[in-house]
Amino acid sequence: MTSTATLLLRLAAPLQSWGDHRAALDTRHTAPQPTKSGVIGLLAAALGRDRDEPLGPLAELTMGVRSDVPGTLLRDYHTVSDYRGVPLLSANLNAKGRQKPTSKPRYIQPTERFYLQDAAFLVGVHGPADLVDDLATAARKPACLLSLGRRSCPPTFPLVLGLTSVSLGDALAEHDWLASPHARGVWQKRNRGAAPATIDVPATIDDPEGDTVLGDQPLSYTFGTGRHTTRHVTHQLITLSTGFTPTPGTPAGAEHDPLALLGW
């Protein structure tokens, strides 16, 4: 029986952006958490693979994401124009394969880019131990510059948190909360100064029988090909220690629960 391992990655940075199915020329959205195509692409870059190289066993890895600090959405608005002062081209091609000019001459194109700001995610990648060990080595000393969804979003240190032989779900459940001291302070203020001893963070884990379907399973990174398919995942909440001690005189479990009246 082939031994398996789980690689734990910390994906955190001032900005990160994970493309989804809504991508368009003038608007680039971000998913609320790292996509599988984005994470596998990051690992392929760390290995030094070419874009048109087959993914092979990388596509068979299972992945889980724990959203420790979801961050806030940042909208970047800017405009695009041709420095020569000529009309912009459209996405349509003529018979010779060249881009056509816009039907009504357009000299300025407004565009939007969306990012996750100050987010931190724990990502687990599970597969054959030999492959996962190679990925850990490559991620520590990558062959190419790594980015969190876009080239303008480099990851902060540390990226690699370690290897473990436990299952993907157990690895995500056992690792400490990734919130920085600043993020913990912000979280405490949002809780009106309360300091609960635990926090429930959402996790998304690959599961063939999962009831949620995502369209970010990578097939290829070659331009002009069918590059993604679907995968099934499950969602769950993982309870983590916050490192805070309950306020003296506050009974355990007395923190405000907005869903208590609903019987949840």
SERO-4910 file (N, C-alpha, C, O; in steps of 0.05 Angstrom, whole numbers):
BEGIN
 pado doro    nc1    nc2    nc3   cac1   cac2   cac3    cc1    cc2    cc3    oc1    oc2    oc3
  Met    A     17    -24      0      0      0      0     18     25      0     36     27     16
  Thr    A     12     43    -18     28     68    -21     22     86      3     -1     92      9
  Ser    A     44     96     16     40    114     38     33    142     28     40    149      6
  Thr    A     17    156     44      8    183     36     17    203     57     25    196     79
  Ala    A     16    228     49     23    250     67      7    275     60     -5    276     38
  Thr    A      7    293     78     -8    319     74     12    342     77     26    344     97
  Leu    A     13    359     57     29    383     58     12    407     67     -9    411     55
  Leu    A     21    421     87      6    444     97     19    470     87     43    474     92
  Leu    A      4    487     75     13    513     65     -2    535     78    -26    533     84
  Arg    A     13    557     83      1    581     93      0    601     70     20    612     62
  Leu    A    -24    607     60    -28    626     38    -38    652     50    -62    656     55
  Ala    A    -20    670     55    -26    696     67     -9    718     54     14    713     47
  Ala    A    -21    741     51     -7    764     38    -24    788     41    -48    786     47
  Pro    A    -13    812     36    -29    836     36    -52    835     16    -74    844     21
  Leu    A    -46    823     -8    -66    819    -28    -64    791    -41    -42    781    -45
  Gln    A    -86    779    -47    -87    755    -63   -113    755    -78   -132    768    -70
  Ser    A   -113    741   -101   -137    741   -118   -138    714   -133   -119    706   -146
  Trp    A   -161    700   -131   -164    674   -142   -186    674   -163   -210    676   -156
  Gly    A   -178    673   -188   -197    675   -210   -219    654   -209   -214    632   -201
  Asp    A   -243    661   -218   -265    643   -220   -279    645   -247   -268    658   -265
  His    A   -301    632   -249   -315    630   -275   -326    656   -285   -334    658   -308
  Arg    A   -325    677   -268   -336    703   -276   -315    720   -291   -321    743   -297
  Ala    A   -291    709   -295   -270    725   -307   -279    737   -334   -291    723   -351
  Ala    A   -273    762   -338   -279    776   -364   -257    796   -369   -241    801   -352
  Leu    A   -258    806   -394   -236    825   -401   -236    850   -384   -214    859   -376
  Asp    A   -259    861   -378   -260    886   -364   -265    883   -334   -263    903   -319
  Thr    A   -270    859   -324   -274    855   -295   -262    828   -287   -268    807   -299
  Arg    A   -245    828   -268   -232    804   -257   -240    800   -228   -230    814   -210
  His    A   -258    782   -223   -267    776   -196   -248    758   -182   -229    748   -193
  Thr    A   -253    754   -156   -237    735   -141   -256    717   -126   -277    725   -116
  Ala    A   -249    691   -124   -264    673   -107   -258    680    -77   -237    693    -72
  Pro    A   -275    672    -59   -270    679    -30   -248    663    -17   -241    668      6
  Gln    A   -237    644    -31   -215    628    -20   -198    616    -42   -207    617    -65
  Pro    A   -174    606    -37   -158    595    -58   -172    573    -74   -185    556    -62
  Thr    A   -170    574   -100   -181    553   -117   -161    530   -121   -137    534   -117
  Lys    A   -172    507   -128   -154    485   -132   -136    489   -156   -112    482   -156
  Ser    A   -146    501   -177   -130    507   -201   -107    526   -194    -85    524   -204
  Gly    A   -113    545   -176    -93    564   -168    -71    552   -151    -47    557   -154
  Val    A    -79    534   -132    -59    521   -115    -42    501   -131    -18    500   -127
  Ile    A    -54    485   -148    -39    466   -164    -20    481   -183      2    473   -187
  Gly    A    -30    504   -194    -12    520   -210     11    531   -195     34    532   -205
  Leu    A      7    539   -170     29    549   -153     50    527   -149     74    532   -151
  Leu    A     40    503   -143     59    480   -138     73    472   -164     97    465   -163
  Ala    A     60    474   -187     73    467   -212     94    488   -218    116    481   -228
  Ala    A     89    513   -212    110    534   -215    133    529   -197    156    534   -205
  Ala    A    128    521   -172    150    515   -154    168    492   -164    192    493   -160
  Leu    A    156    473   -178    171    451   -190    186    460   -215    204    446   -224
  Gly    A    178    483   -226    191    492   -251    178    480   -276    192    479   -297
  Arg    A    154    472   -275    141    460   -298    132    481   -318    125    503   -310
  Asp    A    134    475   -344    124    492   -365     94    493   -364     81    473   -356
  Arg    A     82    515   -374     53    517   -374     39    495   -391     18    486   -383
  Asp    A     52    487   -413     39    467   -430     46    438   -422     40    419   -437
  Glu    A     60    434   -400     68    407   -391     44    394   -378     30    406   -362
  Pro    A     39    368   -384     16    354   -371     18    354   -341     40    352   -330
  Leu    A     -4    356   -328     -4    357   -299      2    331   -286     14    330   -264
  Gly    A     -6    308   -299      1    282   -288    -11    279   -260    -34    285   -255
  Pro    A      5    269   -241     -5    263   -214    -13    288   -198    -27    286   -178
  Leu    A     -5    311   -207    -13    336   -193    -43    339   -193    -55    349   -174
  Ala    A    -55    331   -215    -84    335   -218   -100    315   -200   -124    319   -195
  Glu    A    -86    294   -190    -99    274   -174    -97    280   -144   -109    265   -127
  Leu    A    -83    301   -136    -81    308   -108   -108    318    -97   -124    330   -112
  Thr    A   -113    312    -72   -137    323    -59   -129    347    -43   -106    349    -33
  Met    A   -148    366    -40   -141    391    -27   -163    400     -8   -187    394    -12
  Gly    A   -155    413     13   -173    425     32   -164    453     39   -140    458     40
  Val    A   -183    471     44   -177    499     50   -192    507     76   -216    502     78
  Arg    A   -177    518     95   -188    528    119   -186    559    119   -164    570    117
  Ser    A   -208    573    121   -208    602    119   -205    614    147   -224    622    160
  Asp    A   -180    616    156   -174    627    182   -180    657    184   -192    666    204
  Val    A   -171    672    165   -176    701    163   -187    707    135   -171    709    117
  Pro    A   -213    710    132   -224    713    105   -216    739     91   -218    740     66
  Gly    A   -207    759    106   -199    784     94   -222    801     85   -246    794     91
  Thr    A   -217    822     72   -237    840     61   -233    844     31   -211    840     21
  Leu    A   -255    850     17   -254    852    -12   -244    880    -19   -255    901    -10
  Leu    A   -224    881    -37   -213    906    -47   -219    908    -77   -214    890    -92
  Arg    A   -230    931    -85   -237    937   -113   -216    956   -124   -212    978   -113
  Asp    A   -203    948   -145   -183    965   -158   -195    975   -185   -198    959   -203
  Tyr    A   -201   1000   -187   -212   1011   -211   -191   1027   -226   -177   1044   -215
  His    A   -188   1021   -252   -170   1037   -268   -179   1036   -297   -198   1023   -304
  Thr    A   -165   1051   -315   -172   1052   -343   -149   1043   -360   -125   1045   -352
  Val    A   -155   1033   -384   -135   1024   -403   -138   1040   -429   -160   1045   -438
  Ser    A   -115   1048   -440   -115   1062   -466    -90   1055   -481    -71   1045   -469
  Asp    A    -89   1060   -506    -66   1055   -523    -48   1080   -523    -57   1102   -528
  Tyr    A    -22   1076   -516     -4   1099   -513     -1   1114   -540      8   1137   -539
  Arg    A     -8   1102   -562     -5   1115   -588    -29   1133   -595    -29   1147   -614
  Gly    A    -50   1131   -577    -74   1148   -582    -92   1136   -603   -109   1151   -613
  Val    A    -90   1111   -609   -107   1098   -629   -130   1083   -615   -127   1077   -591
  Pro    A   -152   1077   -629   -175   1063   -616   -166   1036   -606   -148   1023   -617
  Leu    A   -179   1027   -584   -173   1001   -573   -184    979   -591   -203    984   -607
  Leu    A   -173    955   -589   -183    932   -605   -204    917   -589   -204    918   -565
  Ser    A   -221    903   -604   -241    886   -591   -230    858   -588   -208    851   -596
  Ala    A   -247    840   -576   -239    813   -573   -245    796   -598   -237    773   -599
  Asn    A   -258    808   -618   -265    794   -642   -241    793   -662   -225    812   -662
  Leu    A   -240    772   -678   -218    769   -697   -229    770   -725   -252    762   -730
  Asn    A   -212    779   -744   -220    779   -772   -211    752   -784   -201    735   -770
  Ala    A   -215    750   -811   -209    725   -824   -179    717   -823   -172    694   -825
  Lys    A   -162    737   -819   -134    732   -816   -124    727   -788   -101    725   -782
  Gly    A   -144    726   -769   -137    720   -742   -127    744   -726   -116    742   -705
  Arg    A   -132    768   -737   -123    793   -723   -147    806   -710   -170    803   -719
  Gln    A   -142    819   -688   -163    832   -673   -175    855   -689   -161    870   -703
  Lys    A   -202    857   -688   -216    878   -701   -217    903   -683   -217    900   -659
  Pro    A   -218    927   -695   -222    951   -678   -251    950   -668   -269    938   -680
  Thr    A   -256    964   -646   -283    966   -636   -301    979   -657   -293    998   -671
  Ser    A   -326    969   -658   -345    979   -678   -349   1009   -675   -352   1023   -695
  Lys    A   -351   1019   -651   -351   1047   -646   -324   1054   -633   -319   1044   -611
  Pro    A   -308   1070   -646   -281   1075   -635   -281   1081   -605   -294   1100   -596
  Arg    A   -265   1066   -590   -264   1069   -562   -234   1074   -554   -217   1058   -561
  Tyr    A   -229   1095   -541   -202   1103   -534   -195   1096   -505   -171   1094   -498
  Ile    A   -215   1093   -488   -210   1087   -460   -229   1065   -451   -253   1065   -457
  Gln    A   -218   1045   -438   -234   1022   -428   -232   1021   -397   -210   1015   -387
  Pro    A   -254   1026   -383   -253   1022   -354   -250    992   -347   -263    976   -360
  Thr    A   -234    986   -327   -231    958   -318   -231    957   -288   -225    977   -274
  Glu    A   -238    934   -277   -239    930   -248   -224    904   -242   -226    884   -256
  Arg    A   -210    905   -220   -197    881   -209   -204    878   -179   -204    898   -165
  Phe    A   -211    854   -171   -218    850   -143   -198    832   -129   -187    813   -141
  Tyr    A   -192    839   -104   -172    825    -88   -183    819    -61   -201    832    -51
  Leu    A   -171    798    -48   -175    793    -19   -153    807     -5   -129    803    -11
  Gln    A   -160    824     14   -140    840     29   -136    829     57   -155    825     72
  Asp    A   -110    824     64   -102    815     91   -116    789     98   -124    785    121
  Ala    A   -118    770     79   -130    744     85   -108    724     91    -85    727     83
  Ala    A   -116    703    105    -97    681    111   -112    654    110   -133    651    123
  Phe    A   -102    635     95   -114    609     91    -95    587     98    -71    589     91
  Leu    A   -105    566    110    -90    542    114    -98    522     92   -122    515     90
  Val    A    -80    514     75    -86    496     52    -71    470     57    -47    470     62
  Gly    A    -86    448     55    -74    422     57    -76    408     30    -97    408     17
  Val    A    -53    396     21    -52    381     -4    -44    352      3    -23    348     15
  His    A    -61    333     -4    -57    305      4    -52    287    -20    -66    290    -40
  Gly    A    -33    269    -18    -27    250    -40     -5    231    -32      3    229     -9
  Pro    A      7    218    -52     29    200    -47     52    214    -33     59    236    -40
  Ala    A     63    200    -13     84    213      4    107    223    -12    118    245     -6
  Asp    A    117    208    -31    140    217    -47    134    242    -62    151    261    -62
  Leu    A    111    244    -75    104    268    -90    100    292    -71    110    313    -77
  Val    A     87    287    -49     82    309    -30    108    320    -18    111    344    -14
  Asp    A    126    301    -13    153    310     -3    168    327    -23    180    347    -17
  Asp    A    166    319    -49    178    335    -70    166    362    -72    179    382    -77
  Leu    A    139    364    -68    126    390    -69    134    408    -46    138    432    -50
  Ala    A    138    396    -23    147    412      0    175    423     -5    180    446      2
  Thr    A    192    407    -16    219    416    -22    219    438    -42    233    458    -39
  Ala    A    203    435    -63    201    455    -84    189    481    -74    198    503    -81
  Ala    A    168    479    -57    156    503    -46    174    519    -28    172    544    -26
  Arg    A    193    505    -15    213    519      1    234    533    -16    244    555     -8
  Lys    A    241    521    -38    260    533    -57    249    531    -85    258    515   -101
  Pro    A    230    549    -91    215    547   -117    233    553   -141    251    570   -139
  Ala    A    228    539   -163    242    544   -188    233    570   -201    248    583   -216
  Cys    A    208    578   -196    197    603   -207    185    619   -185    179    609   -163
  Leu    A    182    645   -190    169    662   -171    140    653   -166    126    647   -185
  Leu    A    132    652   -141    105    643   -135     87    667   -129     96    688   -121
  Ser    A     61    663   -134     42    684   -129     15    672   -121     10    649   -126
  Leu    A      0    688   -107    -26    679    -97    -48    688   -116    -64    706   -110
  Gly    A    -50    674   -138    -71    680   -158    -63    698   -180    -70    694   -203
  Arg    A    -48    719   -174    -38    738   -194     -9    744   -189      0    743   -166
  Arg    A      5    752   -209     34    756   -207     40    779   -188     62    781   -176
  Ser    A     21    798   -184     26    820   -167     21    814   -137     22    831   -120
  Cys    A     16    788   -131      8    780   -104     28    758    -93     20    735    -92
  Pro    A     52    765    -86     71    745    -75     62    737    -47     51    753    -32
  Pro    A     68    712    -40     61    703    -13     80    713      8    103    719      2
  Thr    A     71    715     33     89    723     55    100    698     68     89    676     64
  Phe    A    121    701     83    134    679     97    120    673    123    111    692    136
  Pro    A    118    648    132    126    623    118    104    613    100     81    616    106
  Leu    A    112    601     78     93    589     59     88    560     67     65    551     69
  Val    A    109    545     72    107    517     79    107    514    110    125    523    123
  Leu    A     86    501    120     83    497    149     92    470    157     98    465    181
  Gly    A     94    451    138    105    425    145     90    402    132     70    406    118
  Leu    A     99    378    137     87    353    127     77    337    150     87    338    173
  Thr    A     55    322    145     44    305    166     33    280    152     26    280    129
  Ser    A     33    258    167     23    233    156     -7    229    162    -19    209    153
  Val    A    -19    247    176    -48    244    183    -65    251    158    -55    262    139
  Ser    A    -90    245    160   -109    251    138   -111    281    133   -104    297    150
  Leu    A   -122    288    110   -126    316    103   -144    330    123   -138    352    133
  Gly    A   -167    317    130   -185    329    149   -173    334    176   -177    355    188
  Asp    A   -158    313    186   -146    315    212   -124    337    212   -121    352    232
  Ala    A   -109    339    190    -88    359    189    -99    387    190    -88    405    204
  Leu    A   -122    392    177   -135    418    178   -146    424    206   -146    447    215
  Ala    A   -156    403    219   -168    407    245   -148    411    268   -154    423    288
  Glu    A   -124    400    264   -104    400    286    -86    424    286    -74    430    307
  His    A    -83    438    263    -64    460    262    -74    485    276    -98    490    276
  Asp    A    -56    500    288    -63    524    303    -76    545    284    -72    545    260
  Trp    A    -91    563    296   -104    585    282    -82    603    270    -63    609    284
  Leu    A    -85    611    245    -64    626    231    -67    656    234    -51    671    223
  Ala    A    -87    666    249    -90    695    252    -66    707    265    -56    697    285
  Ser    A    -56    729    254    -34    744    265    -43    759    290    -67    761    294
  Pro    A    -24    768    307    -32    784    330    -50    808    323    -69    814    337
  His    A    -44    821    300    -61    843    291    -89    833    284   -109    846    292
  Ala    A    -91    811    269   -117    801    261   -133    792    285   -157    795    286
  Arg    A   -119    781    306   -133    773    330   -144    797    345   -166    796    356
  Gly    A   -129    819    344   -139    843    357   -163    854    343   -182    863    355
  Val    A   -162    854    316   -185    863    300   -210    846    306   -232    856    309
  Trp    A   -205    820    307   -227    801    312   -239    806    340   -263    805    344
  Gln    A   -221    812    360   -231    817    387   -248    842    387   -268    843    401
  Lys    A   -240    864    373   -255    888    372   -282    884    359   -302    895    368
  Arg    A   -283    867    339   -309    861    326   -327    846    344   -352    846    341
  Asn    A   -316    832    364   -332    818    384   -337    836    409   -343    826    430
  Arg    A   -335    862    404   -340    882    425   -323    878    450   -332    880    473
  Gly    A   -298    871    445   -279    868    467   -279    841    480   -262    835    497
  Ala    A   -298    824    473   -299    797    485   -276    780    473   -266    785    451
  Ala    A   -268    761    488   -245    744    479   -253    714    483   -243    701    501
  Pro    A   -270    704    465   -278    676    467   -253    658    464   -234    664    450
  Ala    A   -253    636    478   -230    617    478   -228    601    452   -207    591    446
  Thr    A   -250    600    437   -250    584    412   -264    600    390   -279    619    395
  Ile    A   -258    592    366   -271    604    342   -277    582    322   -261    563    319
  Asp    A   -299    584    308   -306    565    287   -299    576    260   -309    598    253
  Val    A   -281    563    246   -273    572    220   -283    553    198   -283    529    203
  Pro    A   -291    563    175   -302    546    154   -279    532    139   -258    543    135
  Ala    A   -285    507    130   -265    492    114   -280    479     91   -303    471     93
  Thr    A   -266    477     68   -276    465     44   -257    442     36   -233    447     32
  Ile    A   -267    418     34   -249    394     31   -259    378      7   -283    373      4
  Asp    A   -241    368    -10   -248    350    -32   -262    326    -21   -253    314     -2
  Asp    A   -284    319    -34   -299    295    -26   -316    286    -50   -334    300    -59
  Pro    A   -310    262    -61   -324    252    -85   -354    251    -80   -370    252   -100
  Glu    A   -363    249    -55   -392    247    -49   -402    274    -38   -425    275    -28
  Gly    A   -387    295    -40   -395    321    -30   -419    332    -45   -423    325    -69
  Asp    A   -435    348    -32   -459    359    -44   -455    386    -57   -475    398    -67
  Thr    A   -431    396    -58   -425    421    -71   -406    416    -94   -386    402    -91
  Val    A   -411    428   -117   -395    425   -141   -381    451   -147   -393    472   -150
  Leu    A   -354    450   -150   -338    473   -158   -325    468   -185   -319    445   -192
  Gly    A   -321    488   -201   -311    485   -228   -281    492   -230   -273    503   -251
  Asp    A   -265    486   -210   -237    494   -210   -217    471   -209   -194    475   -201
  Gln    A   -226    447   -218   -207    425   -220   -191    428   -245   -202    428   -267
  Pro    A   -164    432   -243   -148    438   -267   -145    413   -285   -141    391   -276
  Leu    A   -145    418   -311   -139    398   -331   -113    405   -345    -97    387   -351
  Ser    A   -110    430   -351    -86    440   -366    -83    470   -361   -103    483   -356
  Tyr    A    -59    479   -364    -54    508   -362    -45    519   -389    -36    542   -391
  Thr    A    -48    503   -410    -42    512   -437    -64    531   -448    -87    525   -445
  Phe    A    -56    553   -459    -75    572   -469    -91    560   -492    -79    545   -509
  Gly    A   -116    566   -494   -133    557   -516   -143    529   -514   -154    518   -534
  Thr    A   -141    517   -490   -152    490   -487   -173    490   -464   -175    509   -449
  Gly    A   -188    467   -463   -206    464   -440   -190    461   -415   -177    440   -411
  Arg    A   -191    480   -397   -171    481   -376   -181    472   -349   -166    467   -330
  His    A   -208    469   -346   -219    462   -320   -242    442   -322   -255    441   -343
  Thr    A   -247    428   -301   -271    411   -299   -281    415   -270   -272    433   -256
  Thr    A   -301    399   -263   -313    402   -236   -302    383   -216   -290    362   -223
  Arg    A   -306    389   -191   -299    371   -168   -320    375   -147   -334    395   -145
  His    A   -323    354   -130   -343    355   -108   -328    360    -82   -306    350    -77
  Val    A   -341    377    -66   -329    384    -40   -350    383    -18   -374    384    -24
  Thr    A   -341    382      6   -359    385     30   -349    410     45   -326    417     44
  His    A   -368    422     60   -362    445     76   -366    437    106   -385    422    112
  Gln    A   -349    447    123   -352    442    151   -340    464    167   -326    481    157
  Leu    A   -347    465    193   -335    484    211   -316    470    230   -322    448    240
  Ile    A   -293    482    233   -272    470    250   -268    489    274   -263    513    270
  Thr    A   -270    479    298   -266    494    322   -237    496    330   -224    475    333
  Leu    A   -227    520    333   -198    524    339   -196    541    365   -214    556    372
  Ser    A   -174    537    378   -168    554    401   -158    582    392   -143    584    373
  Thr    A   -168    602    405   -160    630    397   -135    639    412   -122    658    404
  Gly    A   -128    625    434   -106    634    450   -114    654    472    -98    661    489
  Phe    A   -140    662    471   -150    680    492   -161    663    515   -169    640    511
  Thr    A   -162    675    538   -175    662    561   -201    678    566   -201    702    563
  Pro    A   -222    664    574   -248    678    579   -245    700    599   -229    698    618
  Thr    A   -260    721    595   -260    744    614   -269    734    641   -289    720    643
  Pro    A   -254    741    663   -262    733    690   -291    740    696   -300    762    691
  Gly    A   -305    721    707   -333    725    714   -352    719    692   -376    720    695
  Thr    A   -341    712    668   -359    705    646   -362    675    644   -342    661    640
  Pro    A   -386    664    647   -389    635    646   -382    624    619   -385    638    599
  Ala    A   -372    599    619   -364    587    593   -389    585    575   -410    577    584
  Gly    A   -386    592    550   -408    590    531   -427    613    533   -448    613    520
  Ala    A   -420    634    548   -438    657    551   -435    677    529   -449    697    529
  Glu    A   -416    673    510   -412    692    489   -437    695    472   -453    676    470
  His    A   -441    717    460   -464    723    443   -465    704    419   -445    702    405
  Asp    A   -488    691    415   -492    673    392   -516    684    376   -538    681    386
  Pro    A   -512    697    353   -535    709    338   -555    688    328   -577    696    320
  Leu    A   -548    663    327   -566    642    317   -580    626    339   -595    608    334
  Ala    A   -575    634    364   -586    619    387   -616    618    386   -628    597    391
  Leu    A   -629    641    379   -658    641    378   -670    623    357   -694    616    358
  Leu    A   -654    616    337   -664    599    315   -661    569    322   -669    552    307
  Gly    A   -649    564    345   -645    536    353   -622    522    339   -621    498    337
  Trp    A   -603    538    328   -580    527    315   -557    523    334   -536    514    326
***
